Amino acid sequence: MIPLNQLQVFQALHDSPNTRLEHSAQLGDGMVAALWNNRDDARDYHAPSHHTLSCYIAGGTGTFRRDRPSAKGAPGKLCILPAGHESNWVINGSIRLAHLYITQEQFALECIRLLDREPRALQLQETTFLDDAGQTARFRQLIALNWEEPGERLLTSSLAHELVDHALLHQVGLRQGLRLKGGLAPYQRRLLADYVEQHIEQPLSLGELAALCNLSEYHFARMFRESFGLPPHQYLLARRLAKARQLLRFGELPLVQVALLCGFASASHFSNRFRQALGATPGEYRAAFRG
C-alpha cells in the first residue's frame, strides 16, 4: 500500500481548506484513485515522485494554469501530470475531478510489458486539457463504482489498469537529450523478461537470472534495477501476480493450482501476497468478475 502522504499531488489538494475529498481507494499495483471537489482555490505541484492522470467530472470552466491563462478546463477534459513536473493552478468557481496516481515503479513495469522498452528511455508527456472520449468514459465508469465494496474496488483496479495502459500507448514519448549509461543491454532485458515468463512457476533465484547475463549477482541486481526501474524480486512478484489475476479472471482452476502455476510455494503464501498487493483474497478477486 502507498502512504497517501507520499503522494504529493494528493497531499497538495488535501492540505487546502477549499478542497473536499469525496473518496479515495488503494487499488494495488502502485495505483491510488481519488475523487475531489474544489472551489476558488490555487494549488501548486512541485516535482511529485508519482504520475497523475486527471479527469474533470463537472465544472472546471474557470480552472487554468498560471503559465497558460487563456486555456480553460471543462467537464470531460483530461490532464496528464508526469512525475517531476511543475505546475501552478488557479481554480475560479467549482470543480469536481477524479485523479489516478501511479508510482514510477508501476510505470516502469508497464513500459516493459506493453512497449518492450527500457523505462529510462521513455517519459509520460505532460498534457493539459486533453480531449479523449475513451479515457473520459473510463474515468466516469470508475467513479460510478462503490469503492467501499471489495468486489467493486477490484473492478475499479481493472479500470485503472485500462487507463494507465491507454496513456502508455498514446501519451508516452522518448525522453529527449538522454544518454543512457549502465543498465542491461536491450537483448539482455528481452532475454530476462522472456525467461521469467517461461519459468514463472519455478523457484527462480538471483544467481540463476544473473548467470543468463554472465554477471555477478551484485552487478546484475544493480544493472537490473537501472533498466527495469525496480529490483529483480519485485519484478518477479509483479509478473507472478499479473499471471495470477489473468488465471483467476478468465479460468476456473482451483486456487491451489493457480498458486503453483504462478510460482508460489503454497496457497496461503499466494493468498497473503495477493491480499497485500490488491487488498482482497484471490477468491474475492475471482468472485468480483463473476458478478
C-alpha positions in Angstrom: 0.0 0.0 0.0 1.2 3.5 -0.8 1.1 6.0 2.1 -1.1 8.9 0.9 1.2 11.5 2.4 3.8 10.3 0.0 1.6 11.3 -3.0 2.5 14.9 -3.4 -0.4 15.9 -5.7 -2.9 14.2 -3.3 -1.3 15.9 -0.3 -1.3 19.3 -2.0 -5.1 19.1 -2.5 -5.7 17.6 0.9 -4.0 20.5 2.6 -6.3 23.1 1.0 -9.2 24.3 3.2 -11.2 24.8 0.0 -10.9 21.1 -1.1 -13.1 18.2 -0.1 -12.1 14.6 -0.6 -15.2 12.5 -1.6 -13.4 9.1 -1.8 -10.0 7.6 -2.1 -9.0 4.0 -2.6 -5.8 1.9 -2.7 -6.1 -0.1 -5.9 -2.9 -2.2 -5.6 -0.2 -2.4 -8.2 1.1 1.0 -7.3 -2.2 2.9 -8.0 -4.5 5.1 -5.9 -7.7 6.7 -7.0 -9.3 9.8 -5.5 -12.4 11.9 -6.2 -12.2 15.6 -5.2 -14.3 18.7 -5.0 -12.6 22.2 -5.0 -13.7 25.8 -5.2 -12.0 29.2 -5.6 -8.5 27.9 -4.9 -4.9 28.0 -6.0 -2.7 24.9 -6.0 0.9 24.2 -6.9 2.6 20.9 -7.7 6.3 20.7 -7.3 8.1 17.7 -8.8 5.9 14.9 -7.5 7.5 11.5 -7.3 4.5 9.9 -9.0 2.4 10.3 -12.2 -1.1 11.7 -12.1 -4.0 11.1 -14.6 -6.8 13.6 -14.0 -10.3 14.0 -15.4 -12.7 16.9 -14.9 -16.0 15.4 -14.0 -18.0 18.6 -13.5 -17.2 22.3 -13.6 -13.7 23.5 -14.2 -14.5 26.2 -16.7 -12.7 28.7 -14.5 -9.7 26.5 -14.0 -6.4 27.3 -15.7 -2.6 27.1 -15.3 -0.9 30.3 -14.4 1.5 30.0 -17.4 -1.4 29.3 -19.8 -4.2 31.6 -18.6 -6.1 31.5 -22.0 -6.7 27.7 -21.8 -9.6 26.8 -19.5 -10.9 23.4 -18.3 -14.3 21.9 -18.8 -16.2 18.7 -18.0 -14.5 15.7 -19.7 -11.1 17.4 -20.1 -8.1 15.3 -19.1 -4.7 16.3 -17.7 -1.5 14.2 -17.5 0.9 15.3 -14.8 4.1 13.3 -15.0 6.5 12.7 -12.1 8.9 15.6 -11.8 6.7 18.2 -13.5 6.0 21.7 -12.1 2.6 23.4 -12.4 0.6 26.2 -10.8 -3.2 26.2 -10.9 -6.0 28.7 -10.4 -9.5 27.4 -9.7 -12.2 30.0 -10.1 -15.6 28.6 -9.3 -16.2 25.0 -8.6 -14.7 21.8 -9.9 -15.2 18.0 -9.4 -12.3 15.9 -10.6 -11.0 12.4 -10.4 -7.4 11.5 -10.0 -5.4 8.3 -10.6 -2.0 8.3 -9.0 0.6 5.8 -10.4 4.0 5.1 -8.9 7.1 5.2 -11.1 7.7 1.5 -10.4 4.3 0.6 -11.9 5.0 2.9 -14.9 8.3 1.1 -15.4 6.6 -2.3 -15.3 4.0 -1.2 -17.9 6.7 0.2 -20.2 8.4 -3.2 -20.2 5.1 -5.2 -20.5 3.3 -3.1 -23.1 6.1 -1.4 -25.1 9.1 -3.7 -24.6 11.2 -0.6 -23.9 13.6 0.4 -21.1 11.7 2.8 -18.8 14.6 5.2 -18.5 14.3 6.0 -22.3 10.6 6.9 -22.0 8.6 9.7 -20.5 4.9 10.3 -19.9 4.1 13.5 -21.9 2.7 16.4 -19.9 -0.7 17.3 -21.3 -3.3 19.9 -20.2 -7.0 19.8 -21.1 -6.8 16.8 -23.5 -9.9 15.5 -25.2 -10.1 11.7 -25.2 -13.6 10.3 -25.1 -12.5 6.8 -24.3 -10.4 7.9 -21.3 -13.2 10.1 -20.0 -15.6 7.3 -20.2 -13.3 5.1 -18.2 -13.0 7.7 -15.5 -16.8 8.1 -15.3 -17.1 4.3 -15.0 -14.5 4.3 -12.3 -16.3 6.9 -10.1 -19.6 5.2 -10.6 -18.4 2.2 -8.7 -18.7 1.8 -4.9 -15.0 1.8 -3.8 -16.1 0.7 -0.3 -17.2 -2.7 -1.6 -14.3 -5.1 -2.1 -15.6 -6.6 -5.3 -16.3 -3.2 -6.9 -12.9 -2.0 -5.8 -11.3 -4.8 -7.8 -13.3 -3.7 -10.8 -12.0 -0.2 -10.2 -8.5 -1.7 -10.2 -9.1 -3.2 -13.7 -10.4 0.2 -15.0 -7.3 1.8 -13.6 -5.1 -0.6 -15.5 -7.0 0.3 -18.7 -6.5 4.0 -18.0 -2.7 3.5 -17.5 -2.4 1.2 -20.5 -4.1 3.7 -22.8 -1.9 6.6 -21.5 1.2 4.5 -22.1 0.2 3.6 -25.6 -0.9 7.1 -26.6 0.9 9.6 -24.3 4.4 8.2 -23.9 7.4 9.5 -25.9 11.1 9.2 -26.0 12.9 11.1 -23.3 14.8 13.9 -25.0 18.5 14.5 -24.6 19.1 11.4 -22.5 22.2 9.3 -22.9 21.7 6.0 -21.1 24.7 4.8 -19.1 24.8 1.5 -17.3 22.0 -1.0 -17.1 21.4 -4.0 -19.2 21.6 -4.2 -23.0 18.3 -4.4 -24.8 18.9 -8.1 -25.8 19.6 -8.9 -22.1 16.4 -7.2 -21.0 14.3 -9.1 -23.5 16.1 -12.4 -22.6 15.3 -11.9 -18.9 11.7 -10.8 -19.5 11.1 -13.9 -21.7 12.9 -16.2 -19.3 10.8 -15.0 -16.3 7.5 -15.5 -18.3 8.6 -19.0 -19.4 9.7 -20.2 -16.0 7.4 -18.2 -13.7 6.2 -21.3 -11.9 9.7 -22.2 -10.9 11.6 -21.0 -7.8 13.9 -18.6 -9.7 17.0 -17.3 -7.9 19.0 -14.1 -8.3 22.0 -16.2 -9.2 20.1 -18.0 -12.0 19.0 -14.8 -13.6 22.4 -13.2 -13.2 24.0 -16.2 -15.0 21.9 -15.5 -18.0 23.7 -12.2 -18.4 27.1 -13.5 -17.3 27.2 -11.1 -14.4 27.8 -11.4 -10.7 24.7 -11.2 -8.5 25.8 -7.8 -7.2 26.3 -6.2 -10.5 23.3 -7.9 -12.0 20.9 -6.6 -9.3 22.2 -3.0 -9.7 22.0 -3.1 -13.5 18.6 -4.8 -13.5 17.2 -2.0 -11.3 18.6 0.6 -13.6 17.0 -0.9 -16.6 13.7 -2.2 -15.2 13.1 0.5 -12.6 12.7 -1.9 -9.7 14.7 -4.8 -8.1 14.5 -8.3 -9.5 12.4 -9.8 -6.7 9.8 -7.0 -7.1 9.6 -7.5 -10.8 9.2 -11.3 -10.4 6.5 -10.9 -7.8 4.6 -8.4 -10.1 4.7 -10.8 -13.0 3.5 -13.7 -10.9 0.6 -11.6 -9.6 -0.2 -10.5 -13.1 -0.4 -14.1 -14.3 -2.5 -15.0 -11.2 -5.0 -12.2 -12.0 -5.3 -13.5 -15.5 -5.9 -17.1 -14.4 -8.4 -16.0 -11.8 -10.4 -13.7 -14.1 -10.6 -16.0 -17.1 -10.2 -19.5 -15.7 -11.7 -22.0 -13.3 -8.6 -23.6 -11.9 -8.6 -24.3 -8.1 -6.7 -21.7 -6.1 -4.0 -24.2 -5.1 -3.3 -24.9 -8.7 -3.2 -21.2 -9.6 -0.7 -20.6 -6.8 1.6 -23.4 -8.1 1.4 -22.3 -11.7 2.4 -18.8 -10.6 5.4 -19.8 -8.6 4.1 -19.6 -5.1 5.1 -22.3 -2.6 1.7 -22.7 -1.1 -1.9 -21.4 -1.3 -1.5 -19.5 1.9 1.7 -17.7 0.7 -0.1 -16.9 -2.5 -3.2 -15.6 -0.7 -1.1 -13.4 1.6 0.9 -11.8 -1.2 -2.2 -11.3 -3.3 -4.1 -9.6 -0.5 -1.1 -7.3 0.3 -1.0 -6.2 -3.3 -4.7 -5.8 -4.1 -6.5 -5.6 -0.8 -8.5 -8.8 -1.4 -8.0 -12.5 -1.4 -7.7 -14.5 -4.7 -11.2 -15.9 -4.0 -12.7 -12.4 -3.6 -11.0 -11.3 -6.8 -12.4 -14.2 -8.8 -15.9 -13.6 -7.4 -15.8 -9.9 -8.3 -15.5 -10.9 -12.0 -18.2 -13.5 -11.8 -20.8 -11.0 -10.5 
